[in-house]
Amino acid sequence: MTIDVDKVSQLSKLKIDADKMPMFEKQMNDIAQMADVLAQVSAQQLSDDTRRALLRDDTFIGAAFGNDKAMQNAPVAKDSYFCVPRTVE
């Protein structure tokens, strides 16, 4: 798989200097090759420990600290919630 860096730069609206284009082409193609290799790896090729880690059950082990302690360093808090400035009008 080869990546057309010029097209990617146009789509992402990034300006890449012509003298740096070969470097980016090599880097992006290397990344694509690594992705191709990963796609070929079968779960059967993984060790039992790795497979168990990938398929482990998520368990809640308890809060590291209580709500009061979490809110203690909040610049502004109200009713156990962090108050932050509005970012969307």
N, C-alpha and C positions, 0 to 999 in steps of 0.2 A: 504494500500500500504506500503510495506517495501522496504527500500533501502539497497542494498548491498554496504556498505561503502568500503569494500576491493576492489571491482570491480571499484567503482568510483575513489578511490585513484590510482589504476593502470592506468585507462584511463586518468586521469588528471596528471599522473606522480608526484603525491604527496606521500611522505613517511609519514605514520601515525604510530606512535608507537603502539604496541599491547595493552599497558596499557591504551591508550587514545581511542582505538577503540569503546568501549561501550558508551563513552560520545558522540562521533561523531555520532554513530548510533542513539542514542536517539534524538539528536538535529536534524538530517536530517529527521528522521521519524516524529518528531513534525512539522517540516516545511511542509512535504508532507501532513500531516493531515490537517494543516491549508489551504493548497491549495485545498484539497478535499472539505472542508467546503465552501470556497469561490466559488467553481464551482457550488455549490448547491444554492447559493443565486440568487434569481430572481430579475430582475429589478423592478418588481411589488412590491417587499418588501421594496424598497428604498423610502425615503420621496420625495415629489415633488421637493423640493429644490435641493436635491442630484441628481435627474434625470435631472433637468434643467442644473445643473453644468456639468454633464457628456455629455450632448447633446448641450451645448451652442455653438453659432457661434463665431468663432475667429474673432476679429476685431482689426484693427490697430488703436491705439489711438494717434500715433504720436511719433516721436523720442524724447528721453529724453534730448538729446543735439545734437548739430550739429557735422558735420564731423570734423571741425577744432578743436573743443574741444576734440573730441575722439582721434585725432592724436597728440594732444599736449604732451601727456606723452609717446608716442611711442619712444622706443630707436632708431629705424631706420624706416623711412617712405619714400615712394616714390609714387608720383601721388595718394595720398589719400589711400594708401594701407600700411599695416604693413609689414615690411620686417623681415623675420625670417631666421635663418640658415637652410641650406639644411639638411634634415634628411635621405633622400634616395639617394643612389648613382645611 
